[in-house]
Amino acid sequence: MRTKAQYVYETLREDIVQGRLRPGTRLVFTQVANRFGVSPIPVREAVRQLETEGLVELKPHTRVEVTPLPWERGVWAYELRLALEPLAAREATPFVSEEQLGQMGTLLDSMHADIERLDLGAFAAHYYGFYDVLYEATPNRMLVTTIQELREVSRRFHRVHRCEAVLRGSEHTLRRLWRLIRWRDAEAVYAAVREHRSRGLERIKHLASREADRRDAV
């Protein structure tokens, strides 16, 4: 059973990762406590945990704010994902079960429907779900944990900077990847994921450069 502090922490964390609490948003303990119907004590515990993860920061005069998410942090996360995710996918390939292949196929169908509805939020959720299923089969769990942390930075980055459109076109890439996994071609899976991550990194770098030019012009 979750404690009150765990519930507050998990909810606030999801709000931050999903971009519902924007960078710079102030967290006032009494207001948060009223929202959840708890005393300020569980709120303080939740905020301390969020601070250890770098999601909030303590300002002077006990002011707590959601941590900024600059463009370079999103680029760095993509650079690390480019290095790590192909390894995780290659490791996973021999161990992906028929059930997991079926789950990934269902997620691909959902992504196709999301595109037809122009629902980028649902598309992103199913996109990440595809990789979640794949990495369930990766033996190196420390590698997977690191990737999951980086992906959370990317997901928050997409929401905060409204650039989920960089995922467009991924459905066809993932369908090809799904076939390669089904054929147990681990090296081809490595190459496909690396190519996919490289394209994503270039798109993010392009957006970051455009944003820098916009700031300089102001």
N, C-alpha and C positions, 0 to 999 in steps of 0.2 A: 504494500500500500504506500502511495506517495505521501510524503510529508507536505505541509503547507509550503515550506521553503522550496521543495523540489517542484511543486506545481507552479509557483510563481516564476522560478528560474526557467523551467522548460517553456512556459508561455511567453515570457519576455524574450527568451533566446530565439524562439521561432519568429516573433514579431520583428526582431532585429535582422535575422537572416533573410526573411522574406521582404524586407524593406518597408514594412508597415511602420516601424519606428526609424525615422530617417537619421542620418548622421547629424550630430549636434543637438538632437532632441534631449531636453532635460528630463531626468527621472526624479520626481519629487516623491519622497518616501510616503508622505501622508496620502497623496493622490493615488499612488500605486496600491497602497494598503486598502484604500476605499474601493478601488476597482475590484480587488480580489476578495474583499470582505475579511481581511486578516489584520493582525496588528503589525506595526512597523518592523518587528523583530524578524519574521520570515523574509520580509522584503530586504532587509540588510544582508541576511545570509545569501539570498539569491543574487543580490548586486555584487557581493564579494566574489561569488563564483563566476559571474559574468566578467568581472574585472580580471580575474586570472586568465581568462580566455581572450582578453584583449577586445571584448565587445563593448565595454563601457570604460570610461576613465574618470577618475576622481579629480575634480577641479578645486581651486582654493575655496575656502568657506563651505566645505562639505558639499559642493555642487557636483552632481553626477550627470554625465552626458554620454549619449551613444557615441562611440568612437568614429572619427572620420574614416572614409574609405577612399583614399586618393587613387587616381587612375593607375599610377605605377604599381600599386599593390595588386590590382587586377592583372596587370601584365606579368608581374612576378609569379603569381599563382599559375597563370597559363604556361609560363616557361617551365616551371617545375612539373606541371602535369604532362607536358610534352616529354619530359625525361622519364617519368615514372609510369604513366598509364600504359604505354606499349608493353613494358615489362610485365605488368600485372595481367594484361590481356593474354599475352603469350603463355604465361604460367598457367592461366585458367583453362586454356583451350582443351587440353587432354581430359580435364575433369568435369566439364560441363555436362550435366545430365540431360536426358531427353525431356524431362519435366521442365528444366530451366530453359531449354531451347524453345519449348512451347510457350513459356511465360514471355520470353523475349519476342516471339512472333506475335503474341497478343498485344504487347506494348507497341510494336511496329504498326499494327492495324489501328491502334488508338491514336498514334501520332498522325497517321494519314487522315483520320477523321478530324483531328484537331486543326490540321492545316485547312481543311475544307471549311471549318467554322471560323477560321482566323483567330483561334484561341491560343495565343502564344504561351500563356501561363500554363495551361494544361499540357501543351506540347513539351515545354521545358520539364515538367514533372515526369512525363512518360519517358522523355529522353534520358533523364538521370536515372529513372527506374530501370531502363534497359541495362545501363552500366552497373547498377546495383546488383542485378541478377547475375551478370557476367562475373563480377568480382567476388560473388559468394563462393565461386569455385577456385579462387586464387589461394594457393597454400600459404603464401607469405602474408600473414595477417597484419604484421607491422607495416608492410608496404600498403596494404589496403587502408589501414587506419590513417596513414599519412595522406593518401589520395583523397579520402573522404573529407579530411580537414581542409585540403586545398579546394575541393569542389564546393564546400560551403562558402569559402571566400568568393569563388566565382559566382555562385548563385546569388549571394548578397550583392555582389558587384553588378550583376545583370539587372537586379531589381532597382538598386539605388540609382544607377546611371541610365536605366531604361534602355538597355541594349540587348535584350533577349532575342532581337531579330538576327543576331549573329548566328543563332542556331538554325536558321532557315536553310533548307536543303539537306539537313542532316539525315532525314528519313531514308533517302536513297543510299547514302553512305552506310548507314547502319544495316540496311537490308543486305548489302554486299558483305558487310562484316559478319552478319548472321550466317550467311551461306558458307563463308570461310571457316567459321567456328564449327558448323555442322560437318564440314569436310575434314576437320581436325588438322588444318594446315596452320600450325602455330606460327611459323615464320611469316606467312602471308598476313595473318592476323596482326602480328607485330607491325608490319609495314603499313597496313591499312589504318590502324589506330594512330600511328605516328603521323601519317599523312593528314588524317582528320584533325589531330591536335595542332599540326603546323598551320593549317588553314585558319583554325580558330585563333591562334596566336597572331597571325598576320592581320586578321580582321580587328582584333582588339587593339593592336598597335596602331592601325590606321585610325580608329576612332579616337584613341588617346592623342595622336598627333593632331587630328582635326580639332579636338577640344583645346589643346594647347594653343593652336593658332587663333581660335576664337577668343581665348582669354587675353592673348597678346594684343588682339585688335581692339579690345574694350578700353 
